[in-house]
């Protein structure tokens, strides 16, 4: 099995999130991948696919500032990017919200259009208040919406795992205020971090679990999501722990299938169908992690060709790889 380049892992994460979520939203039929549309780019991006791009763009902006010798607050950059996304979704923002200047990403096909679904937690961005650990917003939301677009925090090279934990937690608080939702985002970002360093899925999951366990008040339900039987234990749950459990179970199953001889694209597709039973957030998480693990070539080519926003993902991945020296 070839080792993907850092640039391929970045693109794999961005494209994997978007294509997996779009496929889950389109539904899975008897053929196992849903009926592919007749027209290219006919599957619209979901919220995780779009906001993963905006999150990666915010990190790129912070890195660009740093490369110019100017310190930047990553959480503030992500907040401004999230406000740009929310405004493009037609959400009326409070006059108190800062005016975020557009960037290259905003004008790309498939990005500045209504997402396939509008999550309830988008309301957290409308009030004009930047959520933080000391001033949380979205305390009613315990879903995996923040986790579904958290993987880009693990793609920045040369930073310690503790910095990934802090960035992903701070940015999860922008929309979600419950410990379970925030820690699920930390788990996804941490696992992406270890995968980007070359760890296999089981090792990355174990390392991410250790990061959660080291938090001052780890969520017990979220720790349980890392158990070997987590997907089954998730039952009919719909919160962040259930989505994370389903995604991790699907990722581990995909890695086993690839080791047994399945192609990575076939294993990817089967994993997304498995994770999608718990919803499109779980599918997005699985797609992000497998794309990071195996690189861009593992994302099924038919899915890429029929999913909107892939040009934006390619351009953004190239910019992020260049800025980070990947």
Secondary structure, DSSP 8 states (H G I E B T S, - for coil): -----HHHHHHHHHHHHHHHHHHHHH---TTSS----SSTT-B---HHHHHHHHHHHHHHHHHHHHHTT----HHHHHHHHHHHHHHHTT----TTS------GGGGSTTTSS--SS--GGGGGGTTS----SSS---TT--SSTTGGG-GGGG--TT--HHHHHHHHHHHHTTT--SHHHHHHHHHHHHHHHHHHTT--HHHHHHHHHHHHHTSTT--HHHHHTTSTTHHHHTTT--SHHHHHHHHHHHHHHHHHHHHTT--HHHHHHHHHHHHGGG-HHHHHHHHHHHHHHH-GGGS-HHHHHTBTTHHHHHHHHHHHHHHHT-
